Amino acid sequence: MKRIILFLSFLFLTVSFAIGQSLSLSHNGNTINNGDEVTIFGDSTYNNTIYSYIDVTNNTSNDVDVLVKKVELSLVSGAENTFCWGVCYTPSTYVSPNAVTIASNSTTSDFYGEYMPKGNLGESKIMYVFYPENDENDSTAIVVNYKATGVGVEENSFNPDLGDAYPNPADNKV
């Protein structure tokens, strides 16, 4: 009896690990492992929005209703962020109230994060967690590092001293 229970336990664990996660993510055609970080650069102009596009794949043979949760790991003061998953939500929404249905063995491009630096330079990290509506434990996540940088060319403060003006009669500029 112990052998049967041990065998069934081993079989259950093996099947559980073989099946894996229901969902997988990709960014710019690259597969994302659970918890991987991607960096997206953009300018910090007040009216600029930096976008992160994530593809979500249903790895099962059944349709899956998927929710997404936003977790602000670090956020530049004064910046805002939101996400769109079927519809776009306000910055105060952290879990999508509506699921997006992904057909069996299909990929959707319905997700994108929006980061508005509002003129503030710096890096903000936001994690997006995707999971079936009925099983939050079967989740996969990506961390997006938004880097808002300055725009344009820095003013050059180099003022060379050319010495005395020459030829005379020039007296202060050559």
FIKOLZA-1660 file (N, C-alpha, C; in steps of 0.1 Angstrom, whole numbers, plus 5000, padded with zeros to 4 digits):
% residues 174
   i   px   py   pz ch aa at
   1 5008 4988 5000  A  M  N
   1 5000 5000 5000  A  M CA
   1 5009 5013 5000  A  M  C
   2 5020 5012 5008  A  K  N
   2 5029 5024 5009  A  K CA
   2 5035 5026 4995  A  K  C
   3 5038 5015 4988  A  R  N
   3 5044 5017 4975  A  R CA
   3 5034 5023 4965  A  R  C
   4 5022 5020 4966  A  I  N
   4 5012 5025 4957  A  I CA
   4 5010 5040 4960  A  I  C
   5 5009 5044 4972  A  I  N
   5 5008 5058 4976  A  I CA
   5 5020 5066 4972  A  I  C
   6 5032 5060 4974  A  L  N
   6 5044 5067 4970  A  L CA
   6 5045 5068 4955  A  L  C
   7 5041 5058 4948  A  F  N
   7 5041 5059 4933  A  F CA
   7 5031 5069 4928  A  F  C
   8 5019 5069 4934  A  L  N
   8 5009 5079 4929  A  L CA
   8 5014 5094 4933  A  L  C
   9 5020 5095 4944  A  S  N
   9 5025 5109 4948  A  S CA
   9 5036 5113 4938  A  S  C
  10 5045 5104 4935  A  F  N
  10 5055 5107 4925  A  F CA
  10 5049 5110 4911  A  F  C
  11 5040 5102 4907  A  L  N
  11 5033 5105 4894  A  L CA
  11 5026 5118 4894  A  L  C
  12 5019 5122 4905  A  F  N
  12 5012 5135 4906  A  F CA
  12 5022 5146 4904  A  F  C
  13 5033 5146 4912  A  L  N
  13 5044 5156 4911  A  L CA
  13 5050 5157 4898  A  L  C
  14 5053 5146 4892  A  T  N
  14 5059 5146 4878  A  T CA
  14 5050 5152 4868  A  T  C
  15 5037 5149 4868  A  V  N
  15 5027 5155 4859  A  V CA
  15 5026 5170 4862  A  V  C
  16 5025 5174 4874  A  S  N
  16 5024 5188 4878  A  S CA
  16 5035 5196 4872  A  S  C
  17 5048 5191 4874  A  F  N
  17 5059 5198 4868  A  F CA
  17 5060 5198 4853  A  F  C
  18 5055 5187 4847  A  A  N
  18 5056 5186 4833  A  A CA
  18 5046 5195 4826  A  A  C
  19 5034 5198 4833  A  I  N
  19 5024 5206 4827  A  I CA
  19 5029 5221 4827  A  I  C
  20 5035 5225 4838  A  G  N
  20 5040 5239 4839  A  G CA
  20 5029 5249 4841  A  G  C
  21 5033 5261 4837  A  Q  N
  21 5024 5272 4839  A  Q CA
  21 5014 5273 4827  A  Q  C
  22 5002 5278 4830  A  S  N
  22 4992 5279 4819  A  S CA
  22 4996 5290 4810  A  S  C
  23 5003 5301 4815  A  L  N
  23 5006 5312 4806  A  L CA
  23 5021 5315 4805  A  L  C
  24 5024 5321 4794  A  S  N
  24 5038 5325 4792  A  S CA
  24 5038 5339 4785  A  S  C
  25 5049 5346 4787  A  L  N
  25 5050 5360 4782  A  L CA
  25 5061 5361 4772  A  L  C
  26 5060 5371 4763  A  S  N
  26 5070 5375 4754  A  S CA
  26 5070 5390 4752  A  S  C
  27 5082 5395 4749  A  H  N
  27 5084 5410 4747  A  H CA
  27 5092 5411 4735  A  H  C
  28 5088 5419 4725  A  N  N
  28 5095 5421 4712  A  N CA
  28 5099 5407 4706  A  N  C
  29 5091 5397 4707  A  G  N
  29 5094 5384 4701  A  G CA
  29 5103 5375 4710  A  G  C
  30 5107 5380 4721  A  N  N
  30 5116 5372 4730  A  N CA
  30 5108 5366 4741  A  N  C
  31 5110 5354 4744  A  T  N
  31 5103 5347 4755  A  T CA
  31 5108 5352 4768  A  T  C
  32 5099 5355 4777  A  I  N
  32 5102 5360 4790  A  I CA
  32 5101 5349 4801  A  I  C
  33 5111 5346 4808  A  N  N
  33 5110 5337 4820  A  N CA
  33 5103 5344 4831  A  N  C
  34 5096 5337 4839  A  N  N
  34 5088 5342 4850  A  N CA
  34 5098 5351 4859  A  N  C
  35 5094 5364 4860  A  G  N
  35 5101 5373 4868  A  G CA
  35 5113 5381 4861  A  G  C
  36 5115 5378 4849  A  D  N
  36 5125 5385 4841  A  D CA
  36 5122 5400 4841  A  D  C
  37 5133 5407 4839  A  E  N
  37 5132 5422 4838  A  E CA
  37 5136 5427 4824  A  E  C
  38 5128 5436 4818  A  V  N
  38 5131 5443 4806  A  V CA
  38 5132 5458 4809  A  V  C
  39 5141 5464 4801  A  T  N
  39 5143 5479 4803  A  T CA
  39 5138 5486 4790  A  T  C
  40 5130 5496 4792  A  I  N
  40 5125 5504 4781  A  I CA
  40 5129 5519 4784  A  I  C
  41 5135 5525 4774  A  F  N
  41 5139 5539 4775  A  F CA
  41 5129 5548 4768  A  F  C
  42 5128 5560 4774  A  G  N
  42 5120 5570 4768  A  G CA
  42 5123 5583 4773  A  G  C
  43 5119 5594 4766  A  D  N
  43 5122 5607 4771  A  D CA
  43 5112 5612 4782  A  D  C
  44 5117 5621 4790  A  S  N
  44 5110 5625 4802  A  S CA
  44 5101 5637 4800  A  S  C
  45 5099 5641 4787  A  T  N
  45 5091 5652 4784  A  T CA
  45 5077 5651 4791  A  T  C
  46 5072 5662 4796  A  Y  N
  46 5060 5662 4804  A  Y CA
  46 5048 5655 4797  A  Y  C
  47 5046 5657 4784  A  N  N
  47 5035 5650 4778  A  N CA
  47 5038 5637 4772  A  N  C
  48 5050 5631 4774  A  N  N
  48 5054 5619 4768  A  N CA
  48 5049 5607 4776  A  N  C
  49 5046 5596 4769  A  T  N
  49 5042 5583 4775  A  T CA
  49 5051 5572 4769  A  T  C
  50 5057 5564 4778  A  I  N
  50 5065 5553 4775  A  I CA
  50 5057 5541 4775  A  I  C
  51 5057 5533 4765  A  Y  N
  51 5049 5521 4764  A  Y CA
  51 5057 5508 4765  A  Y  C
  52 5051 5498 4772  A  S  N
  52 5057 5484 4772  A  S CA
  52 5046 5475 4767  A  S  C
  53 5049 5468 4756  A  Y  N
  53 5040 5458 4750  A  Y CA
  53 5044 5444 4753  A  Y  C
  54 5035 5437 4759  A  I  N
  54 5037 5423 4763  A  I CA
  54 5027 5414 4757  A  I  C
  55 5032 5403 4751  A  D  N
  55 5023 5393 4745  A  D CA
  55 5021 5382 4756  A  D  C
  56 5009 5377 4757  A  V  N
  56 5005 5367 4766  A  V CA
  56 5000 5355 4759  A  V  C
  57 5006 5343 4762  A  T  N
  57 5002 5331 4755  A  T CA
  57 4996 5321 4765  A  T  C
  58 4985 5315 4760  A  N  N
  58 4978 5305 4768  A  N CA
  58 4983 5291 4763  A  N  C
  59 4990 5284 4772  A  N  N
  59 4997 5272 4769  A  N CA
  59 4988 5260 4771  A  N  C
  60 4975 5262 4774  A  T  N
  60 4966 5250 4776  A  T CA
  60 4957 5247 4764  A  T  C
  61 4950 5236 4765  A  S  N
  61 4941 5232 4755  A  S CA
  61 4927 5238 4757  A  S  C
  62 4926 5246 4767  A  N  N
  62 4913 5253 4771  A  N CA
  62 4914 5268 4770  A  N  C
  63 4903 5274 4767  A  D  N
  63 4903 5289 4768  A  D CA
  63 4905 5293 4782  A  D  C
  64 4912 5304 4785  A  V  N
  64 4915 5308 4798  A  V CA
  64 4912 5323 4799  A  V  C
  65 4904 5327 4810  A  D  N
  65 4901 5341 4814  A  D CA
  65 4913 5346 4822  A  D  C
  66 4920 5356 4818  A  V  N
  66 4932 5361 4824  A  V CA
  66 4930 5375 4830  A  V  C
  67 4935 5376 4842  A  L  N
  67 4936 5389 4849  A  L CA
  67 4950 5394 4849  A  L  C
  68 4952 5406 4851  A  V  N
  68 4966 5412 4853  A  V CA
  68 4966 5421 4866  A  V  C
  69 4977 5420 4873  A  K  N
  69 4979 5428 4885  A  K CA
  69 4992 5436 4883  A  K  C
  70 4991 5449 4887  A  K  N
  70 5002 5458 4886  A  K CA
  70 5008 5460 4900  A  K  C
  71 5022 5458 4901  A  V  N
  71 5028 5460 4914  A  V CA
  71 5039 5470 4912  A  V  C
  72 5038 5482 4918  A  E  N
  72 5048 5492 4917  A  E CA
  72 5060 5489 4926  A  E  C
  73 5071 5485 4921  A  L  N
  73 5083 5481 4929  A  L CA
  73 5091 5494 4933  A  L  C
  74 5092 5503 4924  A  S  N
  74 5098 5516 4927  A  S CA
  74 5092 5526 4916  A  S  C
  75 5089 5538 4921  A  L  N
  75 5083 5548 4912  A  L CA
  75 5089 5561 4915  A  L  C
  76 5093 5568 4904  A  V  N
  76 5099 5581 4905  A  V CA
  76 5088 5590 4910  A  V  C
  77 5091 5599 4919  A  S  N
  77 5081 5608 4925  A  S CA
  77 5075 5617 4914  A  S  C
  78 5062 5618 4913  A  G  N
  78 5056 5627 4903  A  G CA
  78 5052 5620 4890  A  G  C
  79 5057 5608 4888  A  A  N
  79 5054 5600 4876  A  A CA
  79 5041 5592 4878  A  A  C
  80 5035 5589 4867  A  E  N
  80 5022 5580 4868  A  E CA
  80 5024 5568 4859  A  E  C
  81 5016 5558 4862  A  N  N
  81 5016 5547 4853  A  N CA
  81 5002 5540 4853  A  N  C
  82 4999 5534 4843  A  T  N
  82 4986 5526 4841  A  T CA
  82 4989 5515 4832  A  T  C
  83 4978 5507 4829  A  F  N
  83 4979 5496 4820  A  F CA
  83 4966 5494 4813  A  F  C
  84 4967 5488 4801  A  C  N
  84 4956 5485 4793  A  C CA
  84 4956 5469 4791  A  C  C
  85 4944 5464 4794  A  W  N
  85 4942 5449 4793  A  W CA
  85 4928 5447 4788  A  W  C
  86 4926 5448 4775  A  G  N
  86 4912 5448 4770  A  G CA
  86 4907 5462 4769  A  G  C
  87 4908 5469 4780  A  V  N
  87 4904 5483 4781  A  V CA
  87 4916 5490 4790  A  V  C
  88 4916 5503 4789  A  C  N
  88 4927 5510 4797  A  C CA
  88 4921 5514 4810  A  C  C
  89 4929 5513 4821  A  Y  N
  89 4925 5516 4834  A  Y CA
  89 4931 5528 4840  A  Y  C
  90 4926 5534 4850  A  T  N
  90 4932 5545 4857  A  T CA
  90 4944 5542 4865  A  T  C
  91 4953 5552 4868  A  P  N
  91 4965 5549 4876  A  P CA
  91 4962 5542 4889  A  P  C
  92 4950 5544 4895  A  S  N
  92 4947 5538 4908  A  S CA
  92 4942 5524 4907  A  S  C
  93 4941 5518 4895  A  T  N
  93 4937 5504 4893  A  T CA
  93 4950 5495 4894  A  T  C
  94 4950 5486 4903  A  Y  N
  94 4961 5477 4904  A  Y CA
  94 4958 5463 4900  A  Y  C
  95 4945 5459 4899  A  V  N
  95 4941 5446 4894  A  V CA
  95 4930 5448 4884  A  V  C
  96 4932 5442 4872  A  S  N
  96 4921 5444 4862  A  S CA
  96 4908 5438 4867  A  S  C
  97 4897 5446 4867  A  P  N
  97 4885 5441 4871  A  P CA
  97 4878 5431 4861  A  P  C
  98 4883 5432 4849  A  N  N
  98 4878 5424 4838  A  N CA
  98 4888 5415 4832  A  N  C
  99 4885 5402 4830  A  A  N
  99 4895 5393 4824  A  A CA
  99 4894 5394 4809  A  A  C
 100 4905 5390 4803  A  V  N
 100 4906 5389 4789  A  V CA
 100 4907 5374 4786  A  V  C
 101 4898 5369 4777  A  T  N
 101 4898 5355 4774  A  T CA
 101 4908 5352 4763  A  T  C
 102 4917 5343 4765  A  I  N
 102 4927 5339 4756  A  I CA
 102 4924 5325 4751  A  I  C
 103 4922 5323 4738  A  A  N
 103 4918 5310 4733  A  A CA
 103 4929 5300 4735  A  A  C
 104 4926 5287 4735  A  S  N
 104 4936 5276 4737  A  S CA
 104 4947 5277 4728  A  S  C
 105 4959 5275 4733  A  N  N
 105 4972 5276 4725  A  N CA
 105 4973 5288 4716  A  N  C
 106 4968 5300 4721  A  S  N
 106 4969 5312 4714  A  S CA
 106 4976 5323 4721  A  S  C
 107 4980 5333 4714  A  T  N
 107 4987 5345 4720  A  T CA
 107 4979 5357 4717  A  T  C
 108 4978 5366 4727  A  T  N
 108 4972 5379 4725  A  T CA
 108 4982 5390 4728  A  T  C
 109 4980 5401 4720  A  S  N
 109 4988 5413 4722  A  S CA
 109 4980 5424 4728  A  S  C
 110 4970 5421 4736  A  D  N
 110 4961 5430 4742  A  D CA
 110 4966 5438 4754  A  D  C
 111 4978 5435 4758  A  F  N
 111 4984 5442 4770  A  F CA
 111 4995 5452 4766  A  F  C
 112 4994 5463 4773  A  Y  N
 112 5005 5473 4773  A  Y CA
 112 5005 5481 4785  A  Y  C
 113 5016 5484 4791  A  G  N
 113 5018 5493 4802  A  G CA
 113 5021 5507 4797  A  G  C
 114 5016 5517 4804  A  E  N
 114 5019 5531 4801  A  E CA
 114 5026 5538 4813  A  E  C
 115 5037 5544 4810  A  Y  N
 115 5044 5551 4820  A  Y CA
 115 5046 5566 4816  A  Y  C
 116 5041 5575 4824  A  M  N
 116 5041 5589 4821  A  M CA
 116 5051 5596 4831  A  M  C
 117 5063 5599 4827  A  P  N
 117 5073 5605 4836  A  P CA
 117 5070 5619 4840  A  P  C
 118 5061 5626 4833  A  K  N
 118 5057 5640 4836  A  K CA
 118 5069 5649 4839  A  K  C
 119 5079 5648 4831  A  G  N
 119 5091 5657 4832  A  G CA
 119 5101 5652 4842  A  G  C
 120 5099 5641 4849  A  N  N
 120 5108 5636 4859  A  N CA
 120 5117 5626 4854  A  N  C
 121 5130 5628 4856  A  L  N
 121 5141 5619 4851  A  L CA
 121 5142 5607 4861  A  L  C
 122 5146 5595 4857  A  G  N
 122 5149 5584 4866  A  G CA
 122 5143 5571 4861  A  G  C
 123 5144 5561 4870  A  E  N
 123 5140 5548 4867  A  E CA
 123 5128 5544 4876  A  E  C
 124 5118 5538 4870  A  S  N
 124 5107 5532 4878  A  S CA
 124 5106 5517 4874  A  S  C
 125 5103 5508 4884  A  K  N
 125 5102 5494 4881  A  K CA
 125 5087 5490 4885  A  K  C
 126 5081 5484 4875  A  I  N
 126 5067 5480 4877  A  I CA
 126 5066 5465 4872  A  I  C
 127 5060 5457 4881  A  M  N
 127 5059 5443 4878  A  M CA
 127 5044 5441 4874  A  M  C
 128 5042 5433 4863  A  Y  N
 128 5029 5429 4858  A  Y CA
 128 5028 5414 4860  A  Y  C
 129 5018 5410 4867  A  V  N
 129 5015 5396 4870  A  V CA
 129 5003 5391 4863  A  V  C
 130 5004 5381 4855  A  F  N
 130 4992 5376 4847  A  F CA
 130 4989 5362 4853  A  F  C
 131 4976 5360 4854  A  Y  N
 131 4971 5347 4860  A  Y CA
 131 4957 5344 4856  A  Y  C
 132 4954 5331 4855  A  P  N
 132 4940 5327 4852  A  P CA
 132 4930 5333 4863  A  P  C
 133 4919 5337 4859  A  E  N
 133 4909 5343 4869  A  E CA
 133 4906 5334 4880  A  E  C
 134 4906 5321 4878  A  N  N
 134 4902 5312 4889  A  N CA
 134 4914 5306 4896  A  N  C
 135 4927 5310 4893  A  D  N
 135 4939 5305 4900  A  D CA
 135 4950 5314 4900  A  D  C
 136 4950 5323 4910  A  E  N
 136 4961 5333 4911  A  E CA
 136 4975 5327 4914  A  E  C
 137 4975 5315 4919  A  N  N
 137 4988 5308 4921  A  N CA
 137 4995 5303 4908  A  N  C
 138 4987 5302 4897  A  D  N
 138 4993 5298 4884  A  D CA
 138 4996 5311 4877  A  D  C
 139 5006 5318 4882  A  S  N
 139 5009 5332 4876  A  S CA
 139 5022 5332 4869  A  S  C
 140 5024 5342 4861  A  T  N
 140 5037 5345 4855  A  T CA
 140 5038 5360 4855  A  T  C
 141 5051 5365 4856  A  A  N
 141 5053 5379 4858  A  A CA
 141 5064 5385 4850  A  A  C
 142 5064 5397 4847  A  I  N
 142 5075 5404 4841  A  I CA
 142 5077 5418 4849  A  I  C
 143 5090 5421 4850  A  V  N
 143 5093 5434 4856  A  V CA
 143 5098 5444 4845  A  V  C
 144 5091 5455 4844  A  V  N
 144 5095 5465 4834  A  V CA
 144 5102 5476 4841  A  V  C
 145 5114 5479 4836  A  N  N
 145 5122 5490 4842  A  N CA
 145 5121 5501 4831  A  N  C
 146 5113 5511 4835  A  Y  N
 146 5111 5523 4826  A  Y CA
 146 5122 5533 4830  A  Y  C
 147 5130 5537 4820  A  K  N
 147 5140 5547 4822  A  K CA
 147 5137 5560 4814  A  K  C
 148 5133 5570 4822  A  A  N
 148 5130 5583 4816  A  A CA
 148 5143 5592 4816  A  A  C
 149 5147 5595 4804  A  T  N
 149 5160 5603 4802  A  T CA
 149 5157 5617 4797  A  T  C
 150 5167 5625 4798  A  G  N
 150 5166 5639 4792  A  G CA
 150 5165 5639 4777  A  G  C
 151 5161 5650 4772  A  V  N
 151 5159 5651 4757  A  V CA
 151 5168 5662 4752  A  V  C
 152 5174 5660 4740  A  G  N
 152 5182 5671 4734  A  G CA
 152 5196 5670 4738  A  G  C
 153 5203 5681 4734  A  V  N
 153 5218 5682 4736  A  V CA
 153 5220 5691 4748  A  V  C
 154 5229 5686 4757  A  E  N
 154 5233 5695 4768  A  E CA
 154 5240 5707 4763  A  E  C
 155 5237 5718 4770  A  E  N
 155 5244 5730 4767  A  E CA
 155 5259 5729 4771  A  E  C
 156 5267 5734 4762  A  N  N
 156 5282 5733 4764  A  N CA
 156 5286 5745 4772  A  N  C
 157 5292 5743 4783  A  S  N
 157 5297 5754 4792  A  S CA
 157 5312 5757 4789  A  S  C
 158 5318 5751 4778  A  F  N
 158 5332 5753 4775  A  F CA
 158 5334 5767 4769  A  F  C
 159 5341 5775 4776  A  N  N
 159 5344 5789 4771  A  N CA
 159 5359 5790 4770  A  N  C
 160 5365 5788 4758  A  P  N
 160 5380 5789 4758  A  P CA
 160 5385 5803 4758  A  P  C
 161 5396 5805 4764  A  D  N
 161 5402 5818 4765  A  D CA
 161 5412 5819 4753  A  D  C
 162 5409 5828 4744  A  L  N
 162 5417 5829 4732  A  L CA
 162 5429 5839 4734  A  L  C
 163 5430 5845 4745  A  G  N
 163 5441 5855 4747  A  G CA
 163 5437 5869 4742  A  G  C
 164 5446 5877 4739  A  D  N
 164 5444 5890 4734  A  D CA
 164 5439 5889 4720  A  D  C
 165 5429 5898 4717  A  A  N
 165 5424 5899 4704  A  A CA
 165 5435 5903 4694  A  A  C
 166 5435 5897 4682  A  Y  N
 166 5444 5901 4672  A  Y CA
 166 5438 5899 4659  A  Y  C
 167 5439 5906 4649  A  P  N
 167 5448 5918 4648  A  P CA
 167 5441 5930 4653  A  P  C
 168 5449 5940 4656  A  N  N
 168 5444 5953 4660  A  N CA
 168 5436 5959 4648  A  N  C
 169 5426 5965 4649  A  P  N
 169 5419 5972 4660  A  P CA
 169 5409 5964 4668  A  P  C
 170 5408 5950 4665  A  A  N
 170 5398 5942 4673  A  A CA
 170 5402 5943 4688  A  A  C
 171 5392 5945 4697  A  D  N
 171 5396 5947 4711  A  D CA
 171 5391 5936 4720  A  D  C
 172 5380 5929 4716  A  N  N
 172 5375 5918 4726  A  N CA
 172 5370 5905 4719  A  N  C
 173 5368 5905 4706  A  K  N
 173 5364 5893 4699  A  K CA
 173 5371 5891 4686  A  K  C
 174 5374 5879 4684  A  V  N
 174 5381 5875 4672  A  V CA
 174 5372 5869 4662  A  V  C
% end
